[in-house]
C-alpha cells in the first residue's frame, strides 16, 4: 500500500500556482511553504 502524502492537496496546488502563474523560483516557494525537497516541488510542477 502507498504511503499517505506528507503534503495536502491544497499545499500542492498553492505551490504549483506560485511557480507557474506567479513566476516565483522553485527554491523560494519550497522554502516559504516548508517543502523539504526541491525535487518534490519540481515533480509537482
C-alpha positions as CSV (number, residue, x, y, z in Angstrom):
1,X,0.0,0.0,0.0
2,X,1.2,3.5,-0.8
3,X,2.3,5.8,1.9
4,X,0.0,8.8,2.6
5,X,1.2,12.1,1.2
6,X,3.1,14.3,3.6
7,X,1.7,17.4,1.8
8,X,-2.0,18.3,1.5
9,X,-3.6,18.7,-2.0
10,X,-4.2,22.4,-1.1
11,X,-0.5,23.0,-0.4
12,X,0.5,21.2,-3.6
13,X,-1.9,23.4,-5.6
14,X,-0.7,26.6,-3.9
15,X,2.9,25.7,-4.6
16,X,2.3,25.0,-8.2
17,X,0.4,28.2,-8.7
18,X,3.2,30.2,-7.1
19,X,5.7,28.7,-9.5
20,X,3.7,28.6,-12.8
21,X,1.3,31.6,-12.6
22,X,3.3,33.9,-10.4
23,X,6.7,33.0,-11.8
24,X,8.4,32.5,-8.4
25,X,11.6,30.4,-8.3
26,X,11.1,26.8,-7.0
27,X,13.7,27.3,-4.3
28,X,11.8,30.3,-2.9
29,X,8.4,28.6,-2.9
30,X,9.8,25.4,-1.4
31,X,11.5,27.3,1.4
32,X,8.4,29.6,2.1
33,X,6.0,26.7,2.2
34,X,8.2,24.3,4.1
35,X,8.6,21.7,1.3
36,X,11.7,19.8,2.3
37,X,12.9,18.8,-1.2
38,X,13.2,20.9,-4.3
39,X,12.8,17.8,-6.4
40,X,9.4,17.2,-4.8
41,X,8.2,20.6,-6.0
42,X,9.8,20.2,-9.4
43,X,7.8,16.9,-9.8
44,X,4.6,18.6,-9.0
45,X,5.2,21.4,-11.4
